[in-house]
């Protein structure tokens, strides 16, 4: 009688104790100090499982290529106004680009040779570790604190990356953050940069932030294409290297990267760069930019660079050469031309790449320009299909607000108002600071 009774008591203890232990572990897990340390590991495990079952490298987006008729729906959309913004403005239809005047300054570049080496001191180094995808906030914080801003990566992140799982911070979001701080700092973003331009800016006392890429073995165990920002505050001509404050590598302070390696990664983002500077030095900054002060010139320059690269490159570099042609056309408001390049990149070049890590399936996490091209060309189903590919096939959890946004616009254009509303609501749930999503949601629901 004693033994069965003990077994019964032990079984009761187990039945009560195991749920209590699980509950206690869950409560501990959600404590902020513990969650900060463990949440990314849980997400990594979930990602490994999903990617093992459905390898993202094996999925493809094949454009349909056919425009669809809009069934009498008037869509209010974001309109690109500059080369350096992806979603800053909501303007009513008709759909198309608008011309926004930008400051013009007389270039004062001189042919005098630059120093053989330059190192700008006074950078307050910050890394991105113990945070999710925090290279954007960490790099922007370094760019701003260099000019006396009293903040850090977490202050930036609270504004531009309120959702920890957000995969990327767009350049326009960081540019907006700089202008909204009220601390007399501004930021300029351009595409089509080159090595000499960066050296010239650094030599004149202005660090440069570039959007580029890493090729490395990622947490899925395969060679992967990963977007990354990098802060440049020096160079050495004798070594042919930039000196960067890398937020990802350990140790990341004063990391040297060769010009050749830098260009290899920079190409993936159409040679985009950002310069933060005090407002009172705006005239000097734009003058030092030379012809890059003119956004249209910079866009044309990027287009010419990409077109030339299609003649010499192969593999993943060829994919991005065609992708960059499309991006440059979008920035110029030439949407039909952009679709031809994106179609070739996705339909012809991408499938030819080996599905062992060299397919950049994360590309739409960072660059949304194909949505612009397909939407403004009336190819709404391609917008939807591309968003689905991005949100379902390439990611462990659909957390990209821009893809929901564009899918919502395309659904509305095809008459699916409820689907559009659901997508806009999801975009702002993911990022409560995503103003374009809020404006569209308020329009669709009447503010309710």
N, C-alpha and C positions, 0 to 999 in steps of 0.2 A: 504493500500500500504506500510505503514511503517513496519508493522509487518513481512510480507513476505520478505521484503528487509533485515531486521535485521537477520531473520533466514538464509537467503542466505549468508549474510556476516559471520555469526557465523559458518555456515557449511564450508565456504571457509577457515576460520581461522583454524578450526579443521582439515580439509584435508591437509593443509600446515603445521600446527603446530605439529600434531602428528608425522609425519615422521621426522620433524626437531628435536623434543624431543628425538625420538628413536636414531637418528644419533648422537645427542649430548651425550646421555647415552653411546652409543657404543664407542665414542671417549674417554670419561672419563674412561670407563671400561678398555681400553687398555693402559692407562697411567700406567707406571711401578709401582708406589706406590699403585695405586688402584688395578691393576691386581694382584699384589702379595697378597693382602688381600682377594680378592673376587674370583679369578679364581678357587681355590680349592673348594669353596662352590658351584660354578656352576657345576664343575665336579662331586661333591658329589650328587647334585640333579639329574644329568643325570644318574649317577650310580644307584641311588635309583629307578628311573623310569624303567631302563632296567632290573634290578634285580627283580623288582616286576612283570614284564611281563614274564621274562624268568629266574627263579631262578637257579643260577649256581649250587647249591647243588644237583639239580635233574638231571643234565647232567652227562653222564658217558663216559669214554674212554674205549672201549673194544678192546684189541689188536687182530689183525687178525692172527698173528702167522706164516704167510707164507712168506718166502723170495721170492723176485722177481728177474727175470733175468735182468741184465743190457744190454740194446740193443746196445752194442758196443760203449758205451760212456765212455771215460776216465775221471774220476772225480778227481780233485785235492782237497784234504780235509784238515781240521785241524787235527793234530795228537796230542793226549795227550802225553805230555812228563813228567809230574810230577803229583803228587797227588793233588797239590794245584793250578792247572791252568785249566781253562775250554776252553780257546780259544787263547792262546798266540802265536801259531806257525802255519804257513801254510806250508805244505810240500807236494811234489808231490806223486802220487800213485807209487807203490802199497799201498793201504790203510792198516794201521796198526800202532802199537805203535813203538816209537823209544826210545832208551835208552839214557838219558842225564845224564852225571856224575854230582853229587852234592857233595858239600864239606862234608868230613867225619872228625869227631873229636872224640877223645877218651873221653867217658863219665866220668865225675868226680863226679857223684852223691854219696853222703855219707849217711850212715845210721843215722847220727845225727838228733835228733828230731827237728822239726820246731817250731818256736815261737807259742804260743797259739793264738796270734792275731797280725796282721800286717795291717798297713794303710800307703800307699804310698802317701805322700803329693806332692804338686806341679802340680796337674792336673788343667788345665784351662777348666772348665766345659762349654760345649756347648749343647744346645738342638736342636731339629729338627723342632720346631714349626714355623709356617708361611712359610713353604716350603712343597713341595710334597715329601713324601717318602724319607726323608733326614737323616735317621738314619745312613746310611753308611758314607756319608761325615762328619757328626757331630762326629761320633765315631772315624773315622780315624784321623780327625783333633786333637781330644784329645790325641790320641796315639802318634801323631807326635809332637805336641806342648809340650808334656811332656819331650821330648828330645831336646827342644830348637828351633823347627821349627817355623818360623815367618809367620803364615798363619791362616786361619780359615776355617769353613765348606764351605763357598761359593767359596773359591779358589779351594778346593777339588772338589766341585760339578761342577764347570765350566768344569773340565776336565773329570771326571768319570760319570757325569750325566748332559750332556748338554741339554737334553730334560727333562723338569720339570715333564712330565707325565710318565717317565720311572719308572717302579714299583720296581726296585731293582738294586743295584750295586753289581756285582759279586766279590768274593774274589780276583780273579786274576786281576781285574781292579784296585782294591785298592793296591794290591802288586806292580803292574806296576807303579802306580802313585808314590809310595814311592821311587822306584828305579830311576824314571825319574826326580826327583826334584834336583838332584845334590847337596844335602845338607848332604851327608855322612850318610844317614839313609838307612836301609834295613828292609825287612819284611820276615818272614817265616810263612808258612801256613801248617797245618797238620790236618788230621782227626783222629778219634779214641782217643780223649783226655779223661781225667778223672779228678775228683776233686783233687786228690793228685798232679797231674801234675800242675794244675793251682796254687794251694797253694804254691808249690815249686818255681814256676817262680816268683810269687808275693813276696814271702819271700826273694828272691835274688835280688829284686829291679826292676823287669820287669812286668809292667802291661800287662794284656792279654785281647784281644778282642775275643769274641765268637759270632758265628752266631747261633741264637736260635729262639724261637717263643713265641708269646703271644696267650693265649686263652682268648678272651674277647668279649663283645658285641660290634660289630663294627658299622659303620655308616649305615649299611643296617638293623640294628635292630636285628640281629641274632648273636648267639655265633659263633665266627669265629676264624680260624687259620691264624695268621698273622706273617710273617717273621720279624725278628728284630735282629740287632747287639747290643751287650752290652759290656761295658768297665769295666773291673774288676781291682780294685786297692787296694783291701784289703780283709781280711777274719777274722772271729772270731770263733775259735773252741768251745768256751763255749756256743755260741748261734747256732753253726752249720750253719753259714751264710756267704755269700760273701758280700762284700761292693762294689756296682757298681755305676757308674755314668750313670744313665738311661736317654737317650735323649728324651724319649716319655712321661713318667709319670710326674706329677707335684705334689710336687717338686721332681726333679730327682737326686739331689745332695745327695751323700752318702746314696743311697737306699740299704736296706738290703733285700737279697733274700736267702731263705733256700737252702741248698745243694740239697734237694729232689726236690724242685720246679725248681731249675736251671736245674737239669738233665732231668726233664720232658720236658722242652722246648728245651734243647740242643739236645736231641735224634733226633728231626726232621731234623737236619742238620748233622747227622753222627758224632756228637761231634767235629765239626770243630772249630779250634782256630787259631788266628794270633798273632804274637808278633812282634812289631816294636822295633828296637834297633839301636844304632850307629854302623857303619860298623867296627870300631876298636874293638868292643866287640863281633864280630861274633864268635870267637873261644869259648869264655865263654858261649855264648847263646846256641850254638850247643852242647857243653859239658853238659850244664844243661838239655838239652832235653833228654839226655841219649839215649836210643834206638830209640826215636822219631826222632833223627837226620837222621836216615835211612828212607827214604820215603816209601820204600817197606815194611819195618817192620811196620810202622804206618798204611799202608793200610791193611796188614794182621791182625794187631791188631783190626782195625775197623771191618773187616769181621768176626773175631771170636766173637767180642762183639755182633754184630747183629745176628749171627747165634744162640748164646746162648739166646738172648732175644726173639727169636721166640718161645722158649719153655716155656716162663713164662708170656708173655704179651698178651693182648687182645685189641680189639677195634682199635682206631686210633694209639695207640702205636705199635700194631702188624703190621699195615700198614707200619709204618716207619721202623720197624725192617726189613721187607722184602725189602722195598725201599733201605735201607742202605746196605743190602747185594748186591743189584744190583750196587749201587754206588761204593762200595769197589771193586767189580769185574771189573768195568769199569776202575778205577784207576790202576788196575793191568793188564789191557789189555785183560781181559778174557770176551769178549763181549757176547759170546753165553751163558755162565753161568749167566751173568747179565740179559739177556732177560728172563730167567726162573723166576727169582725173581721179576722183574718188572711186568711180565705177572700175576703172582699170586697176587701181590699187587694191581694191577689195576682191574683185572678181578674177583678176589674172595673176597679179603678183603674190598676194597673200596666200592663196592655196598652193603656190609653187614652193613656199618656204617649208622647211622640214618641221614636222609637228613634234619637235623634241625640245621645245623651249624657245625657238627662234621666231615663233609667230607672236607678234606683240598684241595679244588678245586684250590687254588692259588699255589699249589706246584711247577708247572712248571714255574711260574714267577721267582722263585728263584734258582731252580736246574734243569740243562738241561741234566743231565747224561743219562736219558733214550733215548734221541736222539742219543747219542753216541752208546749205546748198539744196538738199532734197526738198525741204519744206517750201522754200521760196521758188522752187521750180515746179511746184504742184505735185511732187511725188510723195504724197502723204503716206502711202503704204510702205514705202522704203523707210520713212522716218519711224514708223511703228515697228517694222521688222528689225531695224538697226537698234532701236531702244530695247526690244525684246531680247535680241542677241546679247546686248550689253548687260541687261538686268538679270537674265536667266542663265545664259550659257557661260559668261566670263567671270562670274563673281559668286562667292559663297552665300551672300545675303544681299538682296537688292536695296542698296543704300545710296544711290546716286540721284540726287534730286533733279539734276539737269535732264537726265534721261526721262524721268517721269514728266517733267515739264514739257519737253518736246513731244513726247508721245501724246500728252494731253492736247496740245495744239493740233496735232495731226488728227486725233480722234474727233475733235470738234469740227475740223475742216471736212471730215467725212460724215458729219451729222450725228456722231455719237456723243451727245452732250453729257450724259451720265458718266460715260467712261472718261471724258475730259475732266469733269468735275472731280471724280475719284482720283485721277492722276495728279491734279493740282493740289488736292488736299494732302496726298501722300508726299508731294514735294516739300510742302511747308511743315509737315510732321517730321520729316527727316532733318530739315534745316529751318528752324523758326525764324531765322534772319534772312531767308531767301525772298527778297522783296518782289521779284518778278512773279513768283508763284502766288504770293498773297494778292497781288493786283489782279492776276487772272482769276483766281478763285473768287475774289470779291465780285468781279464782273459777272462770272458765271452764276453765282448764287445771289446776286443782288445785295451783297454785303452781309448775307445771313450765314 
